[in-house]
Amino acid sequence: MEKQDVKLRVALILLSVAAVLGSSACRKKPDQATPSLSVSEVFEIKDPGQFSNEMGFRLVTKAGEDGFKKLNAHEQVVAAIWELEAEVNNGGFDQYFLNSSGDHAAQALTALEAVGAPKFAALLRQAMSPFPDGRFSPNRNERMKQKEALPASVGKLWSDLDGQFYQYPDNLSQLVLDYCLKNREAFK
């Protein structure tokens, strides 16, 4: 992916993160941050980066404070990837595991494999590896206790992995677009 494309992708994601997560009221009142495009309008978007961002934003907003309970399995794949990408691009793996988005890290790993992003999956797997037995609690409060017990060297590992993540080793936007097109009937 071209450096300029990566910068544009990061900018789009950060704008969406600000819209969805920037307001503390958003998780409590999802109607305050609503997608402006319908699902059919999102499917008309030809640019993979814009499509992936709009679909992810739409699904995370739809999920609201209930997590992924309102989403079907295909929607969960896209939402988990969007949360991972948004958080890591905004503050790295450290932020991802700190925030509630990290509750879905195991789902994000499965989602990356489902869309065919093995290099991103390997990065996430490596980022998860410092937790006891490579497993961490999907409960944020428990995960914070686990995180506090990790050695200081984990910060360096995560920083190195952040740099690799920012290089976009798989064409994630195109993979998400292809996945959604293949499973179009699942997106409502």
Sequence and secondary structure as in RCSB ss.txt:
>XXXX:A:sequence
MEKQDVKLRVALILLSVAAVLGSSACRKKPDQATPSLSVSEVFEIKDPGQFSNEMGFRLVTKAGEDGFKKLNAHE
QVVAAIWELEAEVNNGGFDQYFLNSSGDHAAQALTALEAVGAPKFAALLRQAMSPFPDGRFSPNRNERMKQKEAL
PASVGKLWSDLDGQFYQYPDNLSQLVLDYCLKNREAFK
>XXXX:A:secstr
  HHHHHHHHHHHHHHHHHHHSSHHHHH GGGS  SS HHHHHT   HHHHHHHHHHHHHHHHGGGTTTTS HHH
HHHHHHHHHHHHHHHHHHHHHHHSGGGGGHHHHHHHHHHHT HHHHHHHHHHHTTTGGG   SSHHHHHHHHHTS
 THHHHHHHHHHHHHHT SS HHHHHHHHHHHTGGG  
